[in-house]
């Protein structure tokens, strides 16, 4: 019998700048609109996601952004961190430096001091090592303060990390990173390193568990070689299931799927004041969970926290394998998503 493939459902749980860099009258979006995604008192964000996971006896790793507490206040971040911990989900650390630099700018503005943020304030991998260290150290301290525990896994915002980032994370006591996304190499995800795809490896004392990528025949704007990562709002249920089948048949040990706290709603504005449910993405989410639950003989839904506790040695002899989606399924999905954007 073939070994089961470990599948990590990872949900980036984060606020948004909400246009605040461009418009000084705006503020970053609080958790109730961008993380809980509440519509008339009902959650379509992490509340709904946790309900679906709970009904099927599954867990996800929620990579939680904590630097937003510097701008929105600790109670805003504590609300979703405590909720996820109460739901017995795996809570790990996520960082968007945007919030750190916006907090510095807000302080400078209040003091009447000129302030010049980095050219790319949300690109962690583009920052000097000392700035990365300061930001990551601050994030770990906030995470510990708000959760009462040490994070063991990390994902950089927009996948923008590097070997330098991993070396700093290792010094801070983290054990796993899941920032490497081969589809985002040209956009700052380990742009200088030559790394394997779709299998774990060690780098700078950290176990890197990369985001899983697939290839389609249709051209993908700004993505090399038609690569797309396994993201629930980007791929149809059929594409996701086909990818998982191929990965298991190829003997891939670990698969990382991406989702977001806000992915199941459509926002009409950057402040998320006018949002409504995205039924297509919601159906994709439940279809994926049903597929994994009904194929537990082939797939084991695991968490980054559990992996950090076990820390198995990666199979360095395994080959890189990237599933192919062909032409027809991506074409159908592209048409479906085009319609979904306008209805």
Secondary structure, 3 states (H helix, E strand, C coil): CCCCEEEEEEEEECCECCCCCCCCCCCCECHHHHCCCEECCEECCHHHHHHHHHHCCCCCEEEEECCCHHHHCHHHHHHHHHHHHHCCCEEEEEECHHHHHHHHHHHHHHHCCCCCCCCCCCCHHHCCHHHHHHHHHHHHHHHHHHHCCCCCEEEEHHHCCCHHHHHHHHHCCCCEECCCCHHHHHHCCCCCCCCCCCCCEEECCEEECCCCEEECCCCCCCCHHHEEECECCCCCHHHHHHHHHHHHHCCCCEEEEEEECCCCEEECCCCCCCEEECHHHHHHHHHHHHHHHHCCCCEEEECHHHHHHHCCCCCCCCCCCCEECCCHHHHHHHHHHHHHHHC
